[in-house]
């Protein structure tokens, strides 16, 4: 596909089906909807899940670059994520715009980058060893569940700074239940996409969700207050770093902001990394040659928690990137909402249009990734892709602040497990991606076992 210089005031093509049917398809089988729409209408195309709220899906890298390089000037984004407010709170950086978002991002970004995150490598490796020691040689296990056990514990220690004790136990159980309520089946996902299901009455799923959310907020507030009272804001965990951070005017985050950002980091960094890791082990064991190449490369390092050494392994890096390419956990970036009339690509868009750079369709363009449905790590050894061709963590001012942390966690977990265990894949058929909350995950979680099973 190529972009011409002609601009039209007409909107992109859209299916002639009802808003409700489009929303049902988007909730139940989003990848099929995207693929069929792209085949029928090309790029871009438009879907309208609710009347008066049209989404334009875009997969051309040059058009995506136009959007993301003019991010703050032409677009809002946070207010379009209103369905996440019940989970992450009203001050989360996912739902704010303008100076509020800019301030929060500047405060949150530093703890996730540079030398500060290096010492988390040991936490990740140790947690991986603790979880994998529970694997039974005589019993299959679900890889995604195991990866979720790892990523949740890493979040608890590295982000919350809670490694043991009463608050650890009190917080961990409701966090797991909260994530189960908004993830998993399409029915549970519907709680977010269909406001009609958000009915607050005794025993309702929504009431259960709200009660758990309130309980988690109370526990986090207790942790924040205890640290403030004891002046314990000098630890290496991300909560301590955020509590001691100040903006350009010398103002720290409020307790409400801290609580909302912690839930945001859990929501955005726990489920997503667990899913990516589950896919990685699926592909590694589906293709024996991939596993053999990885094992040979991993023999050159002695410490699987040494991220500096792991970052020198090109094939490991390529496997992680190809995993994130073929089934990106987030299938679109956060939509950009036009604040005024904006010309992007061949179209002139009026205010309040939702422009959604589509990561999934971008990652499956034949002109960028030949044979896009095939798992080929070598493509990342042969070519360097631009940030507008490969963008598993989004882009622009909304790019995931935990991108470096997530890649570090993926590499350490993969290295730790492969160097210690010989696994086999029990899936007889190709595993399909399905909706899990606002993300895409492997159906069934991927069944595996120790080699001698």
Order of alpha helices (4+ residues) and beta strands (2+ residues): alpha-alpha-beta-beta-alpha-alpha-beta-alpha-alpha-alpha-beta-alpha-alpha-alpha-alpha-alpha-alpha-alpha-alpha-alpha-alpha-beta-beta-beta-beta-alpha-alpha-alpha-beta-beta-beta-beta
